[in-house]
Amino acid sequence: MTGGIEASVTLHVEIFDPKAMWDHAFGVYSGAQLGYKLHDPDDPTRLGNELHDEFVAMCGKRDDPDIAECLRMIFDPGESPPGVQIEDSSAEVVSLPSNDQYPLFIPDRGERTTDDMRCARD
């Protein structure tokens, strides 16, 4: 097959625990970096501290994460899957919380409203 097929993948997610999201993103980041970093037996915490500091510079602190950067870290695998070339990735935070954007559906439980009563009298 010559040439490629261009495609776009979109995910919509709801963040209900930013700290758990940050923890997972840090795990993804540090796991990918461990193959390139060397363990220092004279200073066993150096590698962990270094990875943590690098991650905080990119994705913010656990108590105040950069949601978009954490999501990119989680969903962009870095290495392209076989047969695919990832061109770019982006993430943005929607300005409205999801329950303001998508109001909960409250089913009619048969309760009568004043409008129902007025119609019944007419």
VOGU-3710 file (C-alpha; in Angstrom, 3 decimals, decimal comma):
1> mtggieasvt> 0,000/0,000/0,000  1,491/3,331/-1,011  0,701/6,454/0,939  -1,146/6,458/4,190  -4,626/6,912/5,507  -4,997/9,969/7,694  -7,196/9,537/10,773  -8,044/11,321/13,998  -8,835/9,791/17,386  -10,758/11,772/19,995
11> lhveifdpka> -11,436/10,780/23,584  -13,732/12,668/25,938  -13,055/11,916/29,578  -14,286/13,080/32,962  -11,707/13,607/35,705  -13,260/12,619/39,017  -10,012/12,113/40,973  -7,198/14,436/39,788  -4,707/12,979/42,282  -5,267/9,421/41,055
21> mwdhafgvys> -4,892/10,702/37,475  -1,630/12,462/38,426  -0,340/9,286/40,123  -1,059/7,222/37,018  0,507/9,796/34,682  3,626/9,863/36,883  3,787/6,066/36,744  3,539/6,135/32,946  6,239/8,806/32,729  8,661/7,238/35,181
31> gaqlgyklhd> 8,191/3,752/33,715  9,088/5,029/30,252  12,128/6,911/31,594  13,616/4,074/33,649  15,093/2,423/30,571  17,167/5,550/29,907  18,262/6,389/33,448  20,836/4,606/35,559  20,290/3,508/39,136  22,881/5,025/41,472
41> pddptrlgne> 23,630/2,554/44,302  25,451/5,320/46,238  22,327/7,516/46,171  19,306/5,194/45,760  16,718/8,000/45,947  18,411/10,199/43,309  16,616/8,576/40,380  13,183/8,802/42,020  13,718/12,420/43,010  14,999/13,315/39,545
51> lhdefvamcg> 12,033/11,674/37,803  9,605/13,342/40,195  11,113/16,793/39,652  11,084/16,385/35,845  7,466/15,232/35,930  6,340/18,101/38,189  7,972/20,566/35,772  5,804/19,113/32,962  2,539/18,180/34,688  2,417/20,253/37,851
61> krddpdiaec> 2,219/19,158/41,459  -0,065/16,371/42,642  -2,279/18,837/44,532  -2,579/21,138/41,500  -2,012/19,038/38,366  -1,926/20,328/34,819  -4,874/18,181/33,707  -4,185/18,494/29,968  -0,504/17,526/30,274  -1,350/14,587/32,548
71> lrmifdpges> -3,908/13,358/30,014  -1,361/13,617/27,199  1,085/11,620/29,306  -1,536/8,918/29,886  -3,082/8,642/26,415  -0,164/9,410/24,090  1,917/6,231/24,189  5,044/8,000/22,919  6,042/5,128/20,671  3,729/4,641/17,730
81> ppgvqiedss> 1,964/1,272/17,515  2,970/-1,035/14,637  1,707/0,222/11,284  0,816/3,663/12,689  2,749/6,915/12,925  1,441/9,265/15,635  1,739/12,732/14,135  0,812/14,818/17,179  -1,311/14,768/20,301  -3,110/17,410/22,277
91> aevvslpsnd> -5,415/17,651/25,251  -7,498/20,500/26,522  -9,720/21,004/29,514  -13,320/21,885/28,744  -14,224/25,070/30,560  -17,463/23,746/32,055  -17,631/20,888/34,541  -19,381/17,926/32,947  -22,540/18,157/35,080  -23,003/21,770/33,925
101> qyplfipdrg> -22,379/20,763/30,333  -24,470/17,600/30,429  -27,257/18,059/32,998  -28,421/14,900/34,676  -31,496/13,319/33,155  -34,187/13,103/35,810  -36,971/10,791/34,697  -40,598/11,728/35,222  -41,792/9,748/38,221  -45,428/10,656/37,653
111> erttddmrca> -45,362/13,562/40,088  -47,898/16,198/39,237  -46,737/19,753/38,738  -48,835/22,902/39,023  -48,984/23,017/35,193  -50,374/19,465/35,121  -53,033/20,395/37,654  -53,987/23,538/35,734  -54,380/21,498/32,497  -56,498/18,900/34,283
121> rd> -58,919/21,606/35,536  -59,308/23,186/32,070
//
